[in-house]
């Protein structure tokens, strides 16, 4: 396939065939289910919704997750709905002046062996769901899980009272995860969110609304990401759905009276006038795009950070995706990190199917520090993108312009070459298997430490 090359393959020959119970049919759950089924395991996915709807907005598909989808065999279908981004344009909020360009395709694919694109979340989830069903993954909708076994054995209880058992439970039930809450309580850990100070408006403008606007149509037709940076906020915009819809995400200060804990990273109806008021002094190009937003079509996403859990694993239960590491949008890695979870879980439960505690310990060893490093990058990126005009902003702009001339340092981490190498260049599946002895030793050491700690209680 164009833009994709990969010679590494996972040996799909587990010593023992497992029954894996996955809670949640989002991106993380479907990728994990598809991979584990292809490795020969029996997989049951329990989804609380009666029907899996295509919801959401545009998301980034980076090389680190594209190569995993390639190994699952779903990439040819996924890219039918992708826009491959040629570059990202970083601009000033006030006058639309271009500070720098981050070249993307095809150079990113040549460098990392997998493409970079954007896709509507609903399109990705639909493709994954279709492929999972075609692979005979047992997907059961209308099955709400209320808790796992109190000793974290591999069984879950449904709202009906029924228990479903397996060999492993994978909790991919999102940011409001009941399993996450149960693990946190087990550790007497107060799991809470902290306001970033931001919310985000998410807007989708269909092509037919832009047909008589030459500038807007140009943005829609070109596969270019537009990032406007300003005091207290920034805007990211790009085409999706094969250049038929323009996707805009607008980050702005959060309402002071909002209950951030209850609304943690949750979507609600936004107020169009409040949106227009915040961006009223931004450049005419931004004002023009916002003029196409109809009343009632503004969705607002409250952005809160979540402290890392002490552990993602308890006995035979493991958290993945937003249930383990909720991601903020500043470096566009939410879906990618969820897909990495699925890929690594496939590796460990194939390599160590006869020793599930070891497999899950290795999973945590491989994934937790990396995912939390990505989480931690959000604060620095947010600060850089939202600087008020002044000396710090001028220094940021100078660095962005210098980065475009060959310097590797970019205050916008998403466009920083060193950060790109860390995020996009790391092959988590290959690293898991190639460095298995190292990961195993670290995992066994951690497990021994926990046993000693328990013995001294």
N, C-alpha and C positions, 0 to 999 in steps of 0.2 A: 504494500500500500504506500502511496505517496507520503513523504515526510516521516515514515516510520521504519526504523530498522532495529532489530533486536535479535541477538543470537543466544541469549541466555534463556534456559527453560527450567522450570521446576519439575523435579522427578515426582510425578503424581502417583506414588506407590506407598501409601501409608501401611504401616505394620498392622494396624488394627482399624477396622471400620467403625466409625463413631456415629452416634445419633446426636446431632447438634440442634439445639432449640434456640432460635434467634427471635428476640423481642423487637419488633419494629421493621417495617418494610420501606424505610427511607433509603437514601443512597448507601449509607454504611451497611445496613442490614442486607440489602440486595447484593452488593458486591461481595460481602462475606459469604452469603448463601450460595451465590453462583460459583465462587472459587472453591468452597468446601465440597460442593456437589461434584465439581469437575475432578476433585481429588479422590472421589469415591466414597465420600461420607453420605449418610442420610441426613437431610436437612429439612427442618420444619420452621417456617417463618410465621410468627403470630403478629397480626396487625390489628390494632383496635378499630380502625375505621372500617365501615361496612363496604366502602368503595375507595380505592386508591386514586385520588384525584390528582390532576396535573396542576400543581400550584407553584407559586414562586415567581422569580424574575430571572434576569441574566446572571450567570455565574462563570467564573474563569475555569478553563480546562487547561492545566499546566502540564509540562512534560513529565513531571513526577507522577501524575496520576494517569496520563495518557498511556504511558508504557505498561501500566498495570492492566488497563482496559484492553490493551493490545494482547496481552498474555491470556486474558479471559476469552479472547476471540470476538469481543463485542465492538471493538474500535471501528471497523468498517461501517457498522450501522450508526454508531454515535456520530461520526464525522459528517454524515449526511445532514445533520442538523446543526453543525458547528459553523461559525464564522472564524476563519483563520486570520488573526490580527497581524497586520503588516508592521505597525508601529504604535507607540503610545506617545501622544503629544502633551507635554506639560506646559500649562499656560497660567498667566496672571489673571486674577479675578476681575480687575478694574478695566483693563483695556484689551484683553484677549491676546496679548503679546505672547509669543511662543518662547519659553525659556530653554527648552531642550526637547530632544526626541530620543526615545528608547526604541531602537530597532528590534523588531520581533521576528516575524516570519519572512522568508524561510530560514534565516540565519540561526534562529533558536533551534529549529528541528535539526539542522546540520550539526549543531554543537552538541545537542543532548539526545539525538536519536529518536525524538518524539515531538509532535507538534504542540503549539500553543494556540488555543482558540477560546471562544466564548460560546455558550449555549444557554437556552432557557432551561431552568431546573426541571420543569415539567417534561420536556423532551428527553432529558437524560434519564429521569426516573422511569418514563414509559418504556424506553429501550431496555433498560436493565430489568424491568418487570417482565417484559416479553421474553427476553433471553433466559431469565430464571425459570419461567414457566416452561419454555421449550426444553430446558435441561432437566425437567421433572423435579424442580424444587417445590416442595409442598407448602404453598402459601395459603394461609387461612385468614381471611378478613373477618371482621366482627369478633375478634378474639382479644379482649382487653386483659392484659396481665396486671394484677394488682400487687403481687409480691413474689419473691423467690423464697425458697426454703430458708428457715431461720438459721440453719447451719451452713447455708450456701452450698448445699448439695444441688445436683443438676435437675431441679424440678421447679416449676412455676405454677402459681395458682391463678386461674382466670376469675373474672368478676362473677361468673356463674357458680364458683366454688370448686370447679373441676381442676384437678392437678394434671399437668403434663410433664412427663419425665424424659430425660435423655442422659447423655454422658457429659455434656457441656452446655451451659447457658451463656449466650452472647446477648448482652443488653445493648441494643441499638435504638433505644426508645427516646432519644432526643434530649433537648435541654431541660425538659420537665420530667426527666426520667424518674420513675418510682424506684427502680433498682438502684440508681445512684443514691437516692435518699436513704435507702436501706443500708447500703454499704457505708455511707457517711455516718449514719446513726450507730452502726456497729463499732466504728472507731471513736465514738463520742465526739465527732467532728461537726462543728457548726458550719454547714454548707450554705454560703450566702453569696450574693452578688454585690458588686460595687459599681456605682454609676461611673461611666466614662465622662459624663457631661454631655454626651452626644445622643442624638437620634438621627434616623435616616429616612428620608422620603424615597419611595421606590415608584417609579413611573414608567409605563410602557406606552409609547405613542405609535399607532399603526401608520403604515405608509400612506393610506388614503387621506389622512389628515394633513399630510405634508406635500401633497402633489403640486401645489401652486407656489411652493417656497423653494427657490433655487438653492439657497444656502443649506436649509435643513435636508433637502433631498441629497445634496452632496455628502453630508455627514452620514446619511443612511446608506448610501451606495458604497462609500469607502470603508474598508475594513481597518479603521483607525480608532484607537481608544483616545478619548478626549478627557484630560484631567485639568480642571480649573481649581486653583488653590487660592484661598482668601482668608480674611480674618475670622477665625472661629468656625470655619467650615471648608468643605471642598466638594466638588462634583466629579463623578466618573460617569462617562457615557460612551455607548458603543452600540452597533447594530446587532440584532439577534434574528433568529428564525429566517435565515438566508436573506438578510437585508430587507425584511418586510416589516420589522418592528424596531423602533429606536428605544433602547433601554437606558434609563437615567437613574442614578442613585445620588441623592443630595444629602450630605451630612451637615448637621446644624446643631446648635446648642439645645440640649434637652430642656423641657419645661421644668421649672423649679418645683411645681406642685405635684409632679408625677410620682406615684409610689413605685420607685425603681425596683424594689424587690418583687412586687407582684407582677410588674410588667417586664421583668428581666428578659431581654432579647426576644420580645414578643411583638407580633404585628397587630396593629390596630388601625382604625380609620383615622386619616390625618385631616388637617384643616388647610384647604388650598390658600386661603387668605394669609394665614400665618406663614406658609411657605413663601408666598410672594413678598410678604413684608420683609423677611430675612434677606432675601436675595435682590431687593429692589435697587440697590446701588451697584450690582454686578454688571458686567459688560452687556451691551445690546444683544450680542449673540446668545447669551444665557437667557435674557429676558424674552427673546424671540421663541426659544424652545419652550419656555414655561407657558407662553401664551396658548399653546396647543393642549394644555392639560385641562380636561373638562372638570366641572364641579363634581365632587363625589368620587373621583378616580385617583385620589391620593391615599397611598398606604404609608403608614409610619411605623418604623421598626426601632424600638428602644434598645440602645446599645449599652450593655453592662458587662463588666469583666467578672470572671468567676475564678476564685482561688483554686489552685490545684488540689485535688484530693490526695490524701496520704497514699492511697493505693487504688488501682483500677481493678484489682483481682482479689477475690475472696474464694478460697477453695476451688470450686468448679464453675464459678461465675466470673465473667469478665465484661467490662464496659468498653464500648467503642463509639467512635463518632462524637456527636455533640453531647452524648451522655457522659463521656469521659473528659473531653477537652473542647468546650464551646469556643468557637473562633469568632473574633471580630473581623470586619470586612477590610481593614486597612491594608493588608497584604494579600487579600483574595485567595486564601488557602483553606477555607472551610470544607468545601467538597473534596479537595485534593487530600487533605489530611484524613478525612473519613475513608477515602478509597485506599490510602496507604494502610490504614488499620485493617481493612478487609484483605489486602494482599499479604500482609505479614501474618495475619491469623491463619490464612490458608497455608503459609509456609510452616508455621510452628506445629499446627495440628496434622500436618503431613509428615514432617520430620520426626515428631515425638508423639505420635498418636497413642502409644502404649503407656506414656507417662504424662497425663494431662496436667498435673501441677507444675511439672517442669516446663511443658509447652507454654502454659499461661505466664509463668515467671519469665521465660525468655521473651514472650510477646511484650510484657511490660518493660523489660530491660531495653528492648529495641525501640519501642514507641514512646514511652512516657517522656523521657528527657527531650526528645526531638520535637514532639508535639507541643510541649510546654515552652520550648524555645521559640517556636513560631508564635504561640500565644503571647509570649513576652515581648515580641517585636512590635506589637500593636501600639503600645504607649509611645515609643519613640517616633514611629511613623505618624501617628495622630498629631503629635506636637509639631513635627516638621511641616505637615500639610496645612495646619491651621494657624500659623503664626500671624499676629497682627503686623501691619506694615511698620517697618522700623529697622534698626540695625540687624537684628537677628534674621528678619525676613530677607534683607538685602544679602546677607552672607549665605543664606540658604539658596537664594536665586543664583548667586555667583557659583556655588558648588554645582548646582544643576547644570549651568551653562558649561562649566569646566568638564563635567562628566560627559557631556555631549562631544567634547573635543578629545576624549581619550582617557581622561582620569577615571579611575574605577570607583571612586567614592561618590555616592549620590544620597542626599538626605532622604529622598523618597526610596525607602528600602526596596520596594517592589521593582524599581528600575536600577538598583545597585548590582553591579556585576558579581561582587563577592557573595552577596545575599542570594542572588540567583543561582550561583553555583551550589551553595548549601541547600537551597530548596529544590531547585529543578534538577540539579546534577546528581543528587543522591538517589540510588536505586535501592529502596528499602528491602525489597524481596531478595535481591541478589546478596545484599549485605547480610541479611539474616542467615542465609545458608552458608555463604563463604566464610563468615566469621562465627559459625555456630559454636566451636569450642570456647571461644572468648565469651560469647553471650551465655553459654551454658554455665561456665565457671562463675560468672558474675551473678547469674540467677540462683545457682546453688548456694553461693555465699550469702546472698540476701535471705534465702529460705532458712539457712542454718541460723543466721542472726535472729530471725523472727522466732524460731523454735526456742533459742536460748532466752530471749526476752520473755516468752510465755512461761518458760520453766521457772523464772524468777519472780513471777507475779505472786 
